[in-house]
Amino acid sequence: MKKEKLLSTFYLTYSSAALLTVFSIMAWAQKIGFGQQKSEEKPFSLKVNVDLVVLNVTVVDEKGSNVTRLNRDDFSIYEDDVLQDLSDFRPVEAPFHLVLVLDTSISTRTSLGLIKKAASNFADELRPADSVAVAEINFFAKQIQNFTSDRKAVRRAIHSLSTFPYGGSRVYDGVAMALKHLQGVEGGRKAIVVLSDGMENSSSIKFEELRRELAQGDAVFYPITIQNKDRQKNLLENFIRTADATKPEIAPIVKNAKESLFVLEEVYQIQTERLQTLAEETGGKIFFVSDLADLAGEYAKVAQELRNTFSLAYYSKNTWRDGTMRKIRVEAKNPSYHVRTRSAYYVPKE
């Protein structure tokens, strides 16, 4: 509860400070219907076949190098320490359905060109059979391009994006939307790749809700976070220095901005830890970018991950739909190999 209060205060201050560098709070409220939007939204819902459990699995050796020449007999799967029977095995060559989510909030206005270029190169690095959908997150979460193997269509969708003029970044809503979109995909492996500064501040879905949605689905999650904490600090400091605190509607925001400077480090840490948790619990991995010039390299690492991921599936021997989290453990027959996959999945209660 303390974390949620801390984040809530920071989000309001940060978004307001960013916004007031462009126009007044009153103009903002009129343009985006502040205080009304969320009441109109419907909660995200994801339903899956809870009997069939699909796992994306990455294997590395003692040196950290990917191991790809394995077959179904090289793996053992345990659910709540009970050995399961592997029913499906897909090698690393099997195609992916992937949702590429890009942050186009106001914080990306000076870097969107680099983001577009790196995202386009990433799409080109995927295998020809991989199908890609494109979505954007800002004050809204919106799908831009449906699944397609046509790389020209993907590039067009990416380059059609523009910076959204208002504050806010719905990272969690973007992930939830991608999950819902992947729900309609029959078969195949599934992945969500999100590029953002990680400063989630306006989603309708909360962290624990999204965590459960991901645990209920079968997609692997790869967040790429842009490290711009210093920029956020400068934004707050500049706002405090230039804002007219004599105005009644501005004074409380200036006060909160000053307080937020003291908790910026903690807020940033919480956000990063949450994205890392979501990634690791799906068998994915978080990547960090401190310099946007290195963004292409981080995308290349994600592409490499996808090219070296197995998919395993089993029908759970536990047929109870009891609304619980079930722990998963995958072991390789070679004890020197390290296996990374989702740690658990959620079974809805019926």
Contacts in CASP RR format, 6 or more apart in sequence:
PFRMAT RR
TARGET T0000
AUTHOR 0000-0000-0000
METHOD contacts of the structure
MODEL  1
MKKEKLLSTFYLTYSSAALLTVFSIMAWAQKIGFGQQKSEEKPFSLKVNV
DLVVLNVTVVDEKGSNVTRLNRDDFSIYEDDVLQDLSDFRPVEAPFHLVL
VLDTSISTRTSLGLIKKAASNFADELRPADSVAVAEINFFAKQIQNFTSD
RKAVRRAIHSLSTFPYGGSRVYDGVAMALKHLQGVEGGRKAIVVLSDGME
NSSSIKFEELRRELAQGDAVFYPITIQNKDRQKNLLENFIRTADATKPEI
APIVKNAKESLFVLEEVYQIQTERLQTLAEETGGKIFFVSDLADLAGEYA
KVAQELRNTFSLAYYSKNTWRDGTMRKIRVEAKNPSYHVRTRSAYYVPKE
3 270 0 8 1.000
6 263 0 8 1.000
6 266 0 8 1.000
6 267 0 8 1.000
6 270 0 8 1.000
7 267 0 8 1.000
7 270 0 8 1.000
7 271 0 8 1.000
9 256 0 8 1.000
9 259 0 8 1.000
9 260 0 8 1.000
9 263 0 8 1.000
10 260 0 8 1.000
10 263 0 8 1.000
10 264 0 8 1.000
10 267 0 8 1.000
11 201 0 8 1.000
11 202 0 8 1.000
12 256 0 8 1.000
13 236 0 8 1.000
13 253 0 8 1.000
13 256 0 8 1.000
13 257 0 8 1.000
13 259 0 8 1.000
13 260 0 8 1.000
14 199 0 8 1.000
14 201 0 8 1.000
14 232 0 8 1.000
14 235 0 8 1.000
14 236 0 8 1.000
14 260 0 8 1.000
15 167 0 8 1.000
15 168 0 8 1.000
15 201 0 8 1.000
15 202 0 8 1.000
16 25 0 8 1.000
16 253 0 8 1.000
16 256 0 8 1.000
17 235 0 8 1.000
17 236 0 8 1.000
17 239 0 8 1.000
17 243 0 8 1.000
17 253 0 8 1.000
17 257 0 8 1.000
18 106 0 8 1.000
18 107 0 8 1.000
18 167 0 8 1.000
18 168 0 8 1.000
18 235 0 8 1.000
18 239 0 8 1.000
19 25 0 8 1.000
19 28 0 8 1.000
19 166 0 8 1.000
19 167 0 8 1.000
20 239 0 8 1.000
20 243 0 8 1.000
20 250 0 8 1.000
20 253 0 8 1.000
21 235 0 8 1.000
21 238 0 8 1.000
21 239 0 8 1.000
21 242 0 8 1.000
22 106 0 8 1.000
22 165 0 8 1.000
24 249 0 8 1.000
25 249 0 8 1.000
25 250 0 8 1.000
25 253 0 8 1.000
26 249 0 8 1.000
28 34 0 8 1.000
28 166 0 8 1.000
29 35 0 8 1.000
31 166 0 8 1.000
32 139 0 8 1.000
32 166 0 8 1.000
38 204 0 8 1.000
41 204 0 8 1.000
43 204 0 8 1.000
43 205 0 8 1.000
43 209 0 8 1.000
44 173 0 8 1.000
44 176 0 8 1.000
44 177 0 8 1.000
44 179 0 8 1.000
44 180 0 8 1.000
44 204 0 8 1.000
44 205 0 8 1.000
44 209 0 8 1.000
44 213 0 8 1.000
45 180 0 8 1.000
46 176 0 8 1.000
46 179 0 8 1.000
46 180 0 8 1.000
46 183 0 8 1.000
46 213 0 8 1.000
46 216 0 8 1.000
46 217 0 8 1.000
47 183 0 8 1.000
47 348 0 8 1.000
48 183 0 8 1.000
48 216 0 8 1.000
48 217 0 8 1.000
48 218 0 8 1.000
50 216 0 8 1.000
50 316 0 8 1.000
50 321 0 8 1.000
50 347 0 8 1.000
50 348 0 8 1.000
51 315 0 8 1.000
51 316 0 8 1.000
51 319 0 8 1.000
52 87 0 8 1.000
52 313 0 8 1.000
52 314 0 8 1.000
52 315 0 8 1.000
53 79 0 8 1.000
53 84 0 8 1.000
53 218 0 8 1.000
53 313 0 8 1.000
53 314 0 8 1.000
53 315 0 8 1.000
53 316 0 8 1.000
53 328 0 8 1.000
53 345 0 8 1.000
54 88 0 8 1.000
54 218 0 8 1.000
54 311 0 8 1.000
54 312 0 8 1.000
54 313 0 8 1.000
55 77 0 8 1.000
55 218 0 8 1.000
55 311 0 8 1.000
55 312 0 8 1.000
55 313 0 8 1.000
55 328 0 8 1.000
55 330 0 8 1.000
55 341 0 8 1.000
55 342 0 8 1.000
56 189 0 8 1.000
56 190 0 8 1.000
56 191 0 8 1.000
56 218 0 8 1.000
56 219 0 8 1.000
56 220 0 8 1.000
56 282 0 8 1.000
56 283 0 8 1.000
56 284 0 8 1.000
56 309 0 8 1.000
56 310 0 8 1.000
56 311 0 8 1.000
56 341 0 8 1.000
56 342 0 8 1.000
57 75 0 8 1.000
57 283 0 8 1.000
57 309 0 8 1.000
57 310 0 8 1.000
57 311 0 8 1.000
57 312 0 8 1.000
57 330 0 8 1.000
57 339 0 8 1.000
57 340 0 8 1.000
57 341 0 8 1.000
58 66 0 8 1.000
58 283 0 8 1.000
58 284 0 8 1.000
58 305 0 8 1.000
58 308 0 8 1.000
58 309 0 8 1.000
58 310 0 8 1.000
58 339 0 8 1.000
58 340 0 8 1.000
58 341 0 8 1.000
59 66 0 8 1.000
59 67 0 8 1.000
59 68 0 8 1.000
59 70 0 8 1.000
59 308 0 8 1.000
59 310 0 8 1.000
59 332 0 8 1.000
59 337 0 8 1.000
59 338 0 8 1.000
59 339 0 8 1.000
59 340 0 8 1.000
60 66 0 8 1.000
60 67 0 8 1.000
60 337 0 8 1.000
60 338 0 8 1.000
60 340 0 8 1.000
61 67 0 8 1.000
61 336 0 8 1.000
61 337 0 8 1.000
61 338 0 8 1.000
62 336 0 8 1.000
64 338 0 8 1.000
66 304 0 8 1.000
66 308 0 8 1.000
67 332 0 8 1.000
67 337 0 8 1.000
68 91 0 8 1.000
68 92 0 8 1.000
68 308 0 8 1.000
70 310 0 8 1.000
70 332 0 8 1.000
71 89 0 8 1.000
71 91 0 8 1.000
72 86 0 8 1.000
72 89 0 8 1.000
72 312 0 8 1.000
73 333 0 8 1.000
74 332 0 8 1.000
74 333 0 8 1.000
74 334 0 8 1.000
75 86 0 8 1.000
75 89 0 8 1.000
75 310 0 8 1.000
75 312 0 8 1.000
75 330 0 8 1.000
75 331 0 8 1.000
75 332 0 8 1.000
75 333 0 8 1.000
75 339 0 8 1.000
76 83 0 8 1.000
76 330 0 8 1.000
76 331 0 8 1.000
76 333 0 8 1.000
77 83 0 8 1.000
77 84 0 8 1.000
77 86 0 8 1.000
77 312 0 8 1.000
77 314 0 8 1.000
77 328 0 8 1.000
77 329 0 8 1.000
77 330 0 8 1.000
78 84 0 8 1.000
78 328 0 8 1.000
78 329 0 8 1.000
78 330 0 8 1.000
78 331 0 8 1.000
79 314 0 8 1.000
79 316 0 8 1.000
79 317 0 8 1.000
79 318 0 8 1.000
79 326 0 8 1.000
79 327 0 8 1.000
79 328 0 8 1.000
80 318 0 8 1.000
80 326 0 8 1.000
80 327 0 8 1.000
81 327 0 8 1.000
81 329 0 8 1.000
82 317 0 8 1.000
82 318 0 8 1.000
84 314 0 8 1.000
84 315 0 8 1.000
84 316 0 8 1.000
84 317 0 8 1.000
85 314 0 8 1.000
85 315 0 8 1.000
85 317 0 8 1.000
86 312 0 8 1.000
86 313 0 8 1.000
86 314 0 8 1.000
87 313 0 8 1.000
87 314 0 8 1.000
87 315 0 8 1.000
88 311 0 8 1.000
88 312 0 8 1.000
88 313 0 8 1.000
88 314 0 8 1.000
89 310 0 8 1.000
89 311 0 8 1.000
89 312 0 8 1.000
89 313 0 8 1.000
90 188 0 8 1.000
90 189 0 8 1.000
90 310 0 8 1.000
90 311 0 8 1.000
90 312 0 8 1.000
91 310 0 8 1.000
92 307 0 8 1.000
92 308 0 8 1.000
92 309 0 8 1.000
92 310 0 8 1.000
93 127 0 8 1.000
94 188 0 8 1.000
94 189 0 8 1.000
94 311 0 8 1.000
95 127 0 8 1.000
95 129 0 8 1.000
95 130 0 8 1.000
95 131 0 8 1.000
95 188 0 8 1.000
95 189 0 8 1.000
96 126 0 8 1.000
96 127 0 8 1.000
96 130 0 8 1.000
96 131 0 8 1.000
96 188 0 8 1.000
96 189 0 8 1.000
96 190 0 8 1.000
96 191 0 8 1.000
96 306 0 8 1.000
97 130 0 8 1.000
97 131 0 8 1.000
97 133 0 8 1.000
97 147 0 8 1.000
97 182 0 8 1.000
97 185 0 8 1.000
97 188 0 8 1.000
97 189 0 8 1.000
97 190 0 8 1.000
97 191 0 8 1.000
98 126 0 8 1.000
98 130 0 8 1.000
98 131 0 8 1.000
98 132 0 8 1.000
98 133 0 8 1.000
98 190 0 8 1.000
98 191 0 8 1.000
98 192 0 8 1.000
98 193 0 8 1.000
98 306 0 8 1.000
99 132 0 8 1.000
99 133 0 8 1.000
99 134 0 8 1.000
99 135 0 8 1.000
99 178 0 8 1.000
99 181 0 8 1.000
99 182 0 8 1.000
99 191 0 8 1.000
99 192 0 8 1.000
99 193 0 8 1.000
100 119 0 8 1.000
100 122 0 8 1.000
100 123 0 8 1.000
100 132 0 8 1.000
100 133 0 8 1.000
100 134 0 8 1.000
100 135 0 8 1.000
100 154 0 8 1.000
100 158 0 8 1.000
100 193 0 8 1.000
101 135 0 8 1.000
101 136 0 8 1.000
101 137 0 8 1.000
101 174 0 8 1.000
101 175 0 8 1.000
101 178 0 8 1.000
101 192 0 8 1.000
101 193 0 8 1.000
101 194 0 8 1.000
101 195 0 8 1.000
101 196 0 8 1.000
102 115 0 8 1.000
102 116 0 8 1.000
102 119 0 8 1.000
102 134 0 8 1.000
102 135 0 8 1.000
102 136 0 8 1.000
102 137 0 8 1.000
102 158 0 8 1.000
102 161 0 8 1.000
102 195 0 8 1.000
103 115 0 8 1.000
103 136 0 8 1.000
103 137 0 8 1.000
103 138 0 8 1.000
103 169 0 8 1.000
103 171 0 8 1.000
103 194 0 8 1.000
103 195 0 8 1.000
103 196 0 8 1.000
103 197 0 8 1.000
103 198 0 8 1.000
103 226 0 8 1.000
104 112 0 8 1.000
104 136 0 8 1.000
104 137 0 8 1.000
104 138 0 8 1.000
104 161 0 8 1.000
104 162 0 8 1.000
104 163 0 8 1.000
104 164 0 8 1.000
105 137 0 8 1.000
105 138 0 8 1.000
105 139 0 8 1.000
105 163 0 8 1.000
105 164 0 8 1.000
105 167 0 8 1.000
105 168 0 8 1.000
105 169 0 8 1.000
105 197 0 8 1.000
106 138 0 8 1.000
106 163 0 8 1.000
106 164 0 8 1.000
106 165 0 8 1.000
106 166 0 8 1.000
106 167 0 8 1.000
106 168 0 8 1.000
107 167 0 8 1.000
107 169 0 8 1.000
107 197 0 8 1.000
107 199 0 8 1.000
107 228 0 8 1.000
107 231 0 8 1.000
107 232 0 8 1.000
108 115 0 8 1.000
108 163 0 8 1.000
108 197 0 8 1.000
109 163 0 8 1.000
111 226 0 8 1.000
111 292 0 8 1.000
112 161 0 8 1.000
112 162 0 8 1.000
112 163 0 8 1.000
114 292 0 8 1.000
114 293 0 8 1.000
114 295 0 8 1.000
115 195 0 8 1.000
115 292 0 8 1.000
115 295 0 8 1.000
116 158 0 8 1.000
116 159 0 8 1.000
116 161 0 8 1.000
117 296 0 8 1.000
118 292 0 8 1.000
118 295 0 8 1.000
118 296 0 8 1.000
118 297 0 8 1.000
118 299 0 8 1.000
119 158 0 8 1.000
119 195 0 8 1.000
119 299 0 8 1.000
120 154 0 8 1.000
120 155 0 8 1.000
120 158 0 8 1.000
120 159 0 8 1.000
121 296 0 8 1.000
121 299 0 8 1.000
122 193 0 8 1.000
122 296 0 8 1.000
122 299 0 8 1.000
122 300 0 8 1.000
122 302 0 8 1.000
122 303 0 8 1.000
123 132 0 8 1.000
123 151 0 8 1.000
123 154 0 8 1.000
123 155 0 8 1.000
123 158 0 8 1.000
124 151 0 8 1.000
124 155 0 8 1.000
125 299 0 8 1.000
125 300 0 8 1.000
125 303 0 8 1.000
126 132 0 8 1.000
126 303 0 8 1.000
126 306 0 8 1.000
127 307 0 8 1.000
128 149 0 8 1.000
129 149 0 8 1.000
130 149 0 8 1.000
130 306 0 8 1.000
131 147 0 8 1.000
131 148 0 8 1.000
131 149 0 8 1.000
132 145 0 8 1.000
132 147 0 8 1.000
132 148 0 8 1.000
132 149 0 8 1.000
132 151 0 8 1.000
132 154 0 8 1.000
133 143 0 8 1.000
133 145 0 8 1.000
133 146 0 8 1.000
133 147 0 8 1.000
133 148 0 8 1.000
133 178 0 8 1.000
133 181 0 8 1.000
134 143 0 8 1.000
134 144 0 8 1.000
134 145 0 8 1.000
134 154 0 8 1.000
134 157 0 8 1.000
134 158 0 8 1.000
135 141 0 8 1.000
135 142 0 8 1.000
135 143 0 8 1.000
135 144 0 8 1.000
135 174 0 8 1.000
135 177 0 8 1.000
135 178 0 8 1.000
135 181 0 8 1.000
136 142 0 8 1.000
136 144 0 8 1.000
136 161 0 8 1.000
136 164 0 8 1.000
137 169 0 8 1.000
137 170 0 8 1.000
137 171 0 8 1.000
137 173 0 8 1.000
137 174 0 8 1.000
137 194 0 8 1.000
137 196 0 8 1.000
138 163 0 8 1.000
138 164 0 8 1.000
138 166 0 8 1.000
138 167 0 8 1.000
138 168 0 8 1.000
138 169 0 8 1.000
138 170 0 8 1.000
139 164 0 8 1.000
139 166 0 8 1.000
139 167 0 8 1.000
139 168 0 8 1.000
139 169 0 8 1.000
139 170 0 8 1.000
139 202 0 8 1.000
140 164 0 8 1.000
140 170 0 8 1.000
140 173 0 8 1.000
141 170 0 8 1.000
141 173 0 8 1.000
141 174 0 8 1.000
141 176 0 8 1.000
141 177 0 8 1.000
141 203 0 8 1.000
143 177 0 8 1.000
143 181 0 8 1.000
144 157 0 8 1.000
144 160 0 8 1.000
144 161 0 8 1.000
145 153 0 8 1.000
145 154 0 8 1.000
145 156 0 8 1.000
145 157 0 8 1.000
147 185 0 8 1.000
148 154 0 8 1.000
167 202 0 8 1.000
168 201 0 8 1.000
168 202 0 8 1.000
169 196 0 8 1.000
169 197 0 8 1.000
169 198 0 8 1.000
169 199 0 8 1.000
169 200 0 8 1.000
169 201 0 8 1.000
169 202 0 8 1.000
170 200 0 8 1.000
170 202 0 8 1.000
170 203 0 8 1.000
170 204 0 8 1.000
171 194 0 8 1.000
171 196 0 8 1.000
171 198 0 8 1.000
171 199 0 8 1.000
171 200 0 8 1.000
171 203 0 8 1.000
171 275 0 8 1.000
172 200 0 8 1.000
172 203 0 8 1.000
172 205 0 8 1.000
172 206 0 8 1.000
172 207 0 8 1.000
172 210 0 8 1.000
173 203 0 8 1.000
173 204 0 8 1.000
173 205 0 8 1.000
174 194 0 8 1.000
174 203 0 8 1.000
175 192 0 8 1.000
175 194 0 8 1.000
175 210 0 8 1.000
175 214 0 8 1.000
175 221 0 8 1.000
175 278 0 8 1.000
176 203 0 8 1.000
176 205 0 8 1.000
176 210 0 8 1.000
176 213 0 8 1.000
178 192 0 8 1.000
178 194 0 8 1.000
178 219 0 8 1.000
179 192 0 8 1.000
179 213 0 8 1.000
179 214 0 8 1.000
179 217 0 8 1.000
179 219 0 8 1.000
182 190 0 8 1.000
182 192 0 8 1.000
182 219 0 8 1.000
188 311 0 8 1.000
189 220 0 8 1.000
189 309 0 8 1.000
189 311 0 8 1.000
190 218 0 8 1.000
190 219 0 8 1.000
190 220 0 8 1.000
191 219 0 8 1.000
191 220 0 8 1.000
191 221 0 8 1.000
191 222 0 8 1.000
191 306 0 8 1.000
192 219 0 8 1.000
192 220 0 8 1.000
192 221 0 8 1.000
192 222 0 8 1.000
193 222 0 8 1.000
193 223 0 8 1.000
193 224 0 8 1.000
193 302 0 8 1.000
194 221 0 8 1.000
194 222 0 8 1.000
194 223 0 8 1.000
194 224 0 8 1.000
195 223 0 8 1.000
195 224 0 8 1.000
195 226 0 8 1.000
195 295 0 8 1.000
196 223 0 8 1.000
196 224 0 8 1.000
196 225 0 8 1.000
196 226 0 8 1.000
197 225 0 8 1.000
197 226 0 8 1.000
197 227 0 8 1.000
197 228 0 8 1.000
197 232 0 8 1.000
198 223 0 8 1.000
198 225 0 8 1.000
198 226 0 8 1.000
198 271 0 8 1.000
198 272 0 8 1.000
198 275 0 8 1.000
199 232 0 8 1.000
199 268 0 8 1.000
199 271 0 8 1.000
200 271 0 8 1.000
200 274 0 8 1.000
205 213 0 8 1.000
207 274 0 8 1.000
210 278 0 8 1.000
211 277 0 8 1.000
211 278 0 8 1.000
211 281 0 8 1.000
212 346 0 8 1.000
214 221 0 8 1.000
214 278 0 8 1.000
214 281 0 8 1.000
214 282 0 8 1.000
215 281 0 8 1.000
215 282 0 8 1.000
215 325 0 8 1.000
215 342 0 8 1.000
215 344 0 8 1.000
215 345 0 8 1.000
215 346 0 8 1.000
216 345 0 8 1.000
216 346 0 8 1.000
216 348 0 8 1.000
217 345 0 8 1.000
219 282 0 8 1.000
220 282 0 8 1.000
220 283 0 8 1.000
220 284 0 8 1.000
220 309 0 8 1.000
220 342 0 8 1.000
221 278 0 8 1.000
221 279 0 8 1.000
221 282 0 8 1.000
221 283 0 8 1.000
221 284 0 8 1.000
222 279 0 8 1.000
222 284 0 8 1.000
222 285 0 8 1.000
222 286 0 8 1.000
222 287 0 8 1.000
222 302 0 8 1.000
222 305 0 8 1.000
223 275 0 8 1.000
223 276 0 8 1.000
223 278 0 8 1.000
223 279 0 8 1.000
223 286 0 8 1.000
223 287 0 8 1.000
224 286 0 8 1.000
224 287 0 8 1.000
224 288 0 8 1.000
224 289 0 8 1.000
224 295 0 8 1.000
224 298 0 8 1.000
224 299 0 8 1.000
224 302 0 8 1.000
225 272 0 8 1.000
225 275 0 8 1.000
225 286 0 8 1.000
225 287 0 8 1.000
225 288 0 8 1.000
225 289 0 8 1.000
226 289 0 8 1.000
226 292 0 8 1.000
226 295 0 8 1.000
227 288 0 8 1.000
227 289 0 8 1.000
227 290 0 8 1.000
229 264 0 8 1.000
229 265 0 8 1.000
229 268 0 8 1.000
232 264 0 8 1.000
232 268 0 8 1.000
233 261 0 8 1.000
233 264 0 8 1.000
236 257 0 8 1.000
236 260 0 8 1.000
236 261 0 8 1.000
236 264 0 8 1.000
237 261 0 8 1.000
239 254 0 8 1.000
239 257 0 8 1.000
240 254 0 8 1.000
240 257 0 8 1.000
240 258 0 8 1.000
240 261 0 8 1.000
243 250 0 8 1.000
243 253 0 8 1.000
243 254 0 8 1.000
243 257 0 8 1.000
244 250 0 8 1.000
245 251 0 8 1.000
245 254 0 8 1.000
260 267 0 8 1.000
272 286 0 8 1.000
275 286 0 8 1.000
276 286 0 8 1.000
279 285 0 8 1.000
279 286 0 8 1.000
280 286 0 8 1.000
280 343 0 8 1.000
281 342 0 8 1.000
281 343 0 8 1.000
281 344 0 8 1.000
282 342 0 8 1.000
283 340 0 8 1.000
283 341 0 8 1.000
283 342 0 8 1.000
283 343 0 8 1.000
284 305 0 8 1.000
284 340 0 8 1.000
285 305 0 8 1.000
285 340 0 8 1.000
287 298 0 8 1.000
287 301 0 8 1.000
287 302 0 8 1.000
288 298 0 8 1.000
289 295 0 8 1.000
289 298 0 8 1.000
312 330 0 8 1.000
312 341 0 8 1.000
316 326 0 8 1.000
318 326 0 8 1.000
320 347 0 8 1.000
321 347 0 8 1.000
321 348 0 8 1.000
321 349 0 8 1.000
321 350 0 8 1.000
322 347 0 8 1.000
322 349 0 8 1.000
323 346 0 8 1.000
323 347 0 8 1.000
323 348 0 8 1.000
323 349 0 8 1.000
324 346 0 8 1.000
324 347 0 8 1.000
325 344 0 8 1.000
325 345 0 8 1.000
325 346 0 8 1.000
325 347 0 8 1.000
326 344 0 8 1.000
326 345 0 8 1.000
326 346 0 8 1.000
326 347 0 8 1.000
327 343 0 8 1.000
327 344 0 8 1.000
328 341 0 8 1.000
328 342 0 8 1.000
328 343 0 8 1.000
328 344 0 8 1.000
328 345 0 8 1.000
330 339 0 8 1.000
330 341 0 8 1.000
331 339 0 8 1.000
332 339 0 8 1.000
END
